[in-house]
Amino acid sequence: MKLSRILIASAIGVSFLAFEVQAATEWNVSLWGKRRAFTENVEKLAELVEQKTKGDFKLNISYGGLSKSKENLDGISIGAFEMAQFCSFYHKDKNPTITVTELPFSKNVSLARIAEIYQKVHEHPVVAKDLARWNATLLMPTPLPQYNIVSKTDALSSLDDFNGLRVRGPGGIMGVLSKLGAVKTGVPFSEVRQSMDSGVIDAASFAPHAHLATKTYKVGKWATTNLNLGSANCPVVVNTDALNALSDTNREALLGSVNEAIAFYVDNYDNNTTGAYEKAVTEEGLNKVTFSSEQTTKLNELAESVRNDWVTNNADKFDSQALFDFTAALFAEESKLAMKARDGNTKTK
């Protein structure tokens, strides 16, 4: 009887051990705000990973429950969670290299192509070394279309009207607008609408999804249509140690799902989000400000000086010229491809 009890106890212990070995791998993912077009790449990634591993690997997504948005990179560095999203302009001194993608290249590039450009930049040795300081590996871009401005002031009649305008926006865009006298403000994303209502800021420069999320168009009087001074880079990163600790199967499921998650994100953004924003602006009766060719030329001239400033200001930190040239070549290549496509369509017609 005693021997039987020992054998039963041993069997139970082994069964518990087996359960622990077979328990699913779970990662905590730190996002902010609410689920929206901006986070659909992460949501889709979580879905794909769980499907491919039959539930053996799960991504537990938290919206603001793990960290503040501007502290996500710090959380990754200490292993507080395994995956996070952040925007490079939140703390450009912590991740100076990837701010190159936020520079005003003055190219209206498709989301799918932006994703490809960002992925190539993220794989650049200079960028990888920069993020390694935070024990972080860049996993997936969050491609965003060109930012445009919604403002509650009287509509612009000239570029001089930017003088004194208090704008919430990313580095590249604000680098250009500040040369026209605009004032950059650091209002958190969650406080943008309140800040516009109270008069703390006059305008916000966002991609369509963010204007929809903050409902800037509800208080705005005008919106630009062709600012074309770039957008933000808000990548998804993982803790490098956690990535290396994954089983081969789970790592393959994660890395192998990135492109599919991006494709889903791009399709959703192009076919749902952009149209919804344009409809909202029209229905609210905002004045649509479209810059003339002369104004666009002036903005491009200012954009060139901002790009040059970026190279100079970062020269002592890393090979900024090499990284800039690499990135600029990618955008230039896209411009050539777009021109060929337009020429082809013209000949077909």
C-alpha positions as CSV (number, residue, x, y, z in Angstrom):
1,M,0.0,0.0,0.0
2,K,2.8,2.4,0.9
3,L,4.6,1.6,-2.4
4,S,1.4,2.2,-4.3
5,R,1.0,5.6,-2.7
6,I,4.5,6.5,-3.6
7,L,4.0,5.4,-7.2
8,I,0.7,7.4,-7.4
9,A,2.4,10.5,-6.0
10,S,5.3,10.1,-8.4
11,A,2.9,9.8,-11.3
12,I,1.0,12.9,-10.3
13,G,4.3,14.8,-10.0
14,V,5.4,13.7,-13.4
15,S,2.1,14.8,-14.9
16,F,2.4,18.2,-13.3
17,L,6.0,18.4,-14.7
18,A,4.8,17.5,-18.1
19,F,2.1,20.2,-17.9
20,E,4.7,22.8,-17.1
21,V,6.9,21.7,-20.0
22,Q,4.0,21.9,-22.4
23,A,2.6,25.1,-21.1
24,A,2.2,27.8,-23.7
25,T,4.8,30.5,-24.1
26,E,3.2,33.9,-23.4
27,W,4.6,37.3,-24.3
28,N,3.3,40.6,-22.9
29,V,2.9,43.3,-25.5
30,S,2.8,47.0,-24.6
31,L,0.7,49.3,-26.8
32,W,-1.3,52.4,-25.9
33,G,-4.6,54.1,-26.6
34,K,-7.2,51.7,-28.0
35,R,-7.3,49.1,-30.8
36,R,-7.3,51.0,-34.0
37,A,-5.8,50.9,-37.6
38,F,-2.4,51.8,-36.1
39,T,-2.3,48.6,-34.1
40,E,-3.8,46.2,-36.6
41,N,-0.3,44.8,-37.6
42,V,0.3,43.7,-34.0
43,E,-3.3,42.3,-33.6
44,K,-2.9,40.3,-36.8
45,L,0.6,39.1,-35.7
46,A,-0.8,37.8,-32.5
47,E,-3.6,36.0,-34.3
48,L,-1.2,34.4,-36.8
49,V,1.3,33.3,-34.2
50,E,-1.3,31.6,-32.1
51,Q,-2.8,29.9,-35.1
52,K,0.5,28.6,-36.4
53,T,1.7,27.3,-33.1
54,K,-1.8,25.9,-32.2
55,G,-1.9,28.0,-29.1
56,D,1.6,27.1,-27.9
57,F,2.8,30.8,-28.3
58,K,0.5,33.7,-27.4
59,L,0.9,37.4,-27.5
60,N,-1.0,39.1,-24.7
61,I,-1.7,42.7,-25.9
62,S,-2.2,45.4,-23.4
63,Y,-3.3,48.9,-24.2
64,G,-1.7,51.2,-21.6
65,G,-1.7,48.6,-18.9
66,L,2.0,47.8,-18.9
67,S,3.7,51.1,-19.6
68,K,3.3,54.7,-20.8
69,S,3.9,55.1,-24.5
70,K,7.0,57.1,-24.1
71,E,8.5,54.5,-21.7
72,N,8.0,51.4,-23.9
73,L,11.6,51.3,-25.1
74,D,12.8,51.5,-21.5
75,G,10.5,48.6,-20.6
76,I,11.9,46.5,-23.4
77,S,15.4,47.2,-22.4
78,I,14.9,45.8,-18.9
79,G,12.6,42.9,-19.9
80,A,9.5,44.3,-18.3
81,F,7.7,42.9,-21.3
82,E,8.7,41.1,-24.4
83,M,7.2,43.3,-27.2
84,A,6.2,46.9,-27.6
85,Q,5.4,49.6,-30.1
86,F,6.9,53.1,-29.9
87,C,7.3,56.2,-32.0
88,S,10.9,57.3,-32.6
89,F,10.1,61.0,-32.2
90,Y,9.0,60.3,-28.6
91,H,12.6,60.1,-27.6
92,K,14.9,60.8,-30.6
93,D,18.0,60.8,-28.4
94,K,17.4,57.2,-27.4
95,N,17.0,56.0,-31.0
96,P,18.6,58.7,-33.3
97,T,19.2,56.3,-36.2
98,I,15.6,55.5,-37.1
99,T,14.6,59.1,-37.1
100,V,16.1,59.2,-40.6
101,T,12.8,57.7,-41.9
102,E,10.9,60.6,-40.4
103,L,12.8,63.2,-42.5
104,P,10.8,65.1,-45.0
105,F,11.8,63.4,-48.3
106,S,8.7,65.0,-49.9
107,K,7.6,61.8,-51.6
108,N,4.0,60.6,-51.4
109,V,4.8,56.8,-51.2
110,S,2.4,53.9,-51.0
111,L,2.0,52.3,-47.7
112,A,3.2,48.9,-49.0
113,R,6.4,50.5,-50.3
114,I,6.9,52.5,-47.1
115,A,6.8,49.2,-45.2
116,E,9.5,47.8,-47.5
117,I,11.7,50.9,-47.1
118,Y,11.4,50.9,-43.3
119,Q,12.2,47.2,-43.1
120,K,15.4,47.7,-45.1
121,V,16.4,50.7,-43.0
122,H,15.7,48.7,-39.8
123,E,18.1,46.0,-41.1
124,H,20.9,48.4,-41.6
125,P,23.9,47.6,-39.4
126,V,24.0,51.2,-38.0
127,V,20.4,51.0,-36.9
128,A,20.7,47.5,-35.5
129,K,23.6,48.6,-33.4
130,D,21.7,51.6,-32.1
131,L,18.7,49.6,-30.9
132,A,21.0,46.9,-29.5
133,R,21.9,49.4,-26.8
134,W,18.3,48.8,-25.5
135,N,18.5,45.1,-25.8
136,A,15.9,45.6,-28.6
137,T,15.4,44.0,-32.0
138,L,13.3,45.8,-34.6
139,L,10.6,43.3,-35.6
140,M,8.1,45.0,-37.7
141,P,7.4,48.5,-39.1
142,T,4.1,50.3,-38.7
143,P,3.9,52.1,-42.1
144,L,2.1,55.4,-42.0
145,P,1.0,57.6,-44.9
146,Q,1.9,61.2,-45.3
147,Y,0.9,63.3,-42.3
148,N,-1.5,66.2,-42.8
149,I,-2.6,69.0,-40.5
150,V,-6.0,69.7,-39.0
151,S,-6.3,73.2,-37.3
152,K,-8.9,75.2,-35.4
153,T,-7.5,78.6,-36.6
154,D,-8.5,80.5,-39.6
155,A,-7.6,78.8,-42.9
156,L,-4.1,79.4,-44.3
157,S,-3.8,81.9,-47.1
158,S,0.0,81.7,-47.4
159,L,2.9,79.8,-45.9
160,D,3.5,82.9,-43.7
161,D,0.4,82.0,-41.8
162,F,2.3,79.1,-40.1
163,N,4.1,81.7,-38.1
164,G,3.1,81.3,-34.4
165,L,0.9,78.3,-35.1
166,R,1.3,75.8,-32.2
167,V,1.4,72.3,-33.8
168,R,1.7,68.8,-32.4
169,G,3.7,66.8,-34.9
170,P,6.8,64.6,-35.5
171,G,10.3,65.8,-35.9
172,G,10.7,65.9,-39.7
173,I,7.5,67.8,-40.4
174,M,8.0,70.2,-37.5
175,G,11.6,70.8,-38.6
176,V,10.2,72.3,-41.8
177,L,7.3,74.1,-40.2
178,S,9.4,75.6,-37.5
179,K,11.5,77.3,-40.2
180,L,8.2,79.0,-41.1
181,G,7.7,80.1,-37.5
182,A,5.4,77.3,-36.3
183,V,5.9,76.2,-32.7
184,K,6.3,72.5,-31.9
185,T,4.4,71.3,-28.8
186,G,4.9,68.0,-27.0
187,V,1.3,67.2,-26.1
188,P,0.8,63.4,-25.4
189,F,-1.4,61.6,-28.0
190,S,-4.2,61.0,-25.5
191,E,-4.4,64.7,-24.7
192,V,-4.5,66.1,-28.2
193,R,-8.2,66.7,-28.5
194,Q,-8.5,68.2,-25.1
195,S,-5.5,70.5,-25.9
196,M,-7.2,71.7,-29.1
197,D,-10.4,72.3,-27.2
198,S,-8.7,74.3,-24.5
199,G,-6.5,76.2,-26.8
200,V,-3.2,74.8,-25.7
201,I,-2.4,73.8,-29.3
202,D,-3.8,75.2,-32.5
203,A,-3.2,72.2,-34.8
204,A,-2.2,68.6,-35.0
205,S,-0.2,66.8,-37.7
206,F,-1.3,63.2,-38.0
207,A,-1.9,60.3,-40.3
208,P,-5.6,59.6,-41.0
209,H,-6.1,57.0,-38.3
210,A,-4.9,59.4,-35.5
211,H,-7.1,62.2,-36.7
212,L,-10.0,59.7,-36.5
213,A,-9.0,58.5,-33.1
214,T,-8.6,61.9,-31.6
215,K,-11.5,63.4,-33.6
216,T,-9.5,66.6,-34.4
217,Y,-11.9,67.2,-37.3
218,K,-14.7,67.8,-34.8
219,V,-13.0,71.0,-33.7
220,G,-10.9,71.8,-36.7
221,K,-11.7,74.5,-39.3
222,W,-9.3,73.4,-42.1
223,A,-7.2,70.5,-43.1
224,T,-4.2,70.2,-45.5
225,T,-4.4,67.7,-48.4
226,N,-0.8,67.6,-49.7
227,L,1.6,68.6,-47.0
228,N,3.9,65.7,-48.1
229,L,6.6,66.3,-45.5
230,G,6.8,62.7,-44.2
231,S,5.3,60.8,-41.4
232,A,6.3,59.1,-38.1
233,N,8.2,55.8,-37.6
234,C,6.5,53.8,-35.0
235,P,8.1,50.3,-35.1
236,V,7.3,47.2,-33.2
237,V,10.3,45.9,-31.2
238,V,11.0,42.8,-29.1
239,N,13.4,42.2,-26.3
240,T,16.4,40.5,-27.9
241,D,16.9,38.0,-25.0
242,A,13.3,36.9,-25.2
243,L,13.5,36.5,-28.9
244,N,16.7,34.3,-28.6
245,A,15.0,32.2,-25.9
246,L,12.1,31.2,-28.1
247,S,12.0,27.6,-29.5
248,D,12.9,27.3,-33.2
249,T,9.2,26.6,-33.9
250,N,7.9,29.6,-32.1
251,R,10.6,31.9,-33.5
252,E,9.8,30.8,-37.0
253,A,6.1,31.4,-36.4
254,L,6.8,34.9,-35.1
255,L,9.3,36.0,-37.8
256,G,7.4,34.2,-40.5
257,S,4.2,36.1,-39.8
258,V,5.5,39.6,-40.0
259,N,5.0,40.1,-43.8
260,E,1.5,38.7,-43.6
261,A,0.6,41.0,-40.7
262,I,2.0,44.0,-42.6
263,A,0.0,43.1,-45.7
264,F,-3.2,42.9,-43.6
265,Y,-2.5,46.2,-42.0
266,V,-1.8,47.9,-45.3
267,D,-5.0,46.6,-46.9
268,N,-7.1,47.7,-43.9
269,Y,-5.5,51.1,-43.8
270,D,-5.8,51.8,-47.6
271,N,-9.3,50.4,-48.0
272,N,-10.9,51.6,-44.8
273,T,-9.1,54.2,-42.7
274,T,-8.0,56.7,-45.4
275,G,-11.5,56.8,-46.9
276,A,-13.1,57.2,-43.5
277,Y,-10.9,60.2,-42.6
278,E,-11.6,61.9,-45.9
279,K,-15.3,61.4,-45.4
280,A,-15.2,62.8,-41.9
281,V,-13.4,65.9,-43.1
282,T,-15.9,66.5,-45.8
283,E,-18.9,65.8,-43.6
284,E,-17.7,68.2,-40.9
285,G,-17.2,70.9,-43.6
286,L,-13.5,71.6,-43.0
287,N,-11.8,73.9,-45.5
288,K,-9.4,71.8,-47.5
289,V,-6.0,73.5,-48.0
290,T,-4.1,72.4,-51.0
291,F,-0.6,73.9,-51.4
292,S,0.2,75.3,-54.8
293,S,3.2,74.2,-56.9
294,E,5.1,77.4,-55.8
295,Q,4.3,76.7,-52.1
296,T,5.3,73.0,-52.5
297,T,8.6,74.1,-54.0
298,K,9.3,76.4,-51.0
299,L,8.4,73.6,-48.6
300,N,10.8,71.2,-50.5
301,E,13.6,73.8,-50.2
302,L,13.1,74.0,-46.4
303,A,12.9,70.2,-46.3
304,E,16.3,69.9,-47.9
305,S,17.8,72.1,-45.2
306,V,16.1,69.9,-42.5
307,R,17.7,66.8,-44.0
308,N,21.1,68.4,-44.1
309,D,20.7,69.5,-40.5
310,W,19.9,65.9,-39.5
311,V,23.1,64.6,-41.1
312,T,25.2,67.3,-39.4
313,N,23.6,67.0,-35.9
314,N,24.1,63.2,-35.8
315,A,27.6,63.0,-37.4
316,D,29.3,62.6,-34.1
317,K,27.0,59.7,-33.0
318,F,27.1,57.4,-36.0
319,D,27.7,57.5,-39.7
320,S,24.7,59.7,-40.4
321,Q,25.7,60.5,-44.0
322,A,25.9,56.8,-44.9
323,L,22.5,56.0,-43.3
324,F,20.9,59.1,-44.9
325,D,22.3,58.2,-48.4
326,F,21.0,54.7,-48.0
327,T,17.5,55.9,-47.0
328,A,17.3,58.6,-49.6
329,A,18.2,56.1,-52.3
330,L,15.3,53.9,-51.3
331,F,12.9,56.8,-51.5
332,A,14.4,57.9,-54.8
333,E,14.0,54.4,-56.2
334,E,10.3,54.5,-55.3
335,S,10.0,57.8,-57.1
336,K,11.4,56.3,-60.3
337,L,9.2,53.2,-60.0
338,A,6.1,55.5,-59.6
339,M,7.1,57.5,-62.7
340,K,7.5,54.4,-64.8
341,A,4.1,53.2,-63.6
342,R,2.5,56.5,-64.5
343,D,4.2,56.5,-67.9
344,G,3.0,52.9,-68.5
345,N,-0.6,53.8,-67.7
346,T,-0.5,56.8,-70.0
347,K,0.7,54.7,-72.9
348,T,-1.9,52.1,-72.2
349,K,-4.6,54.8,-72.4
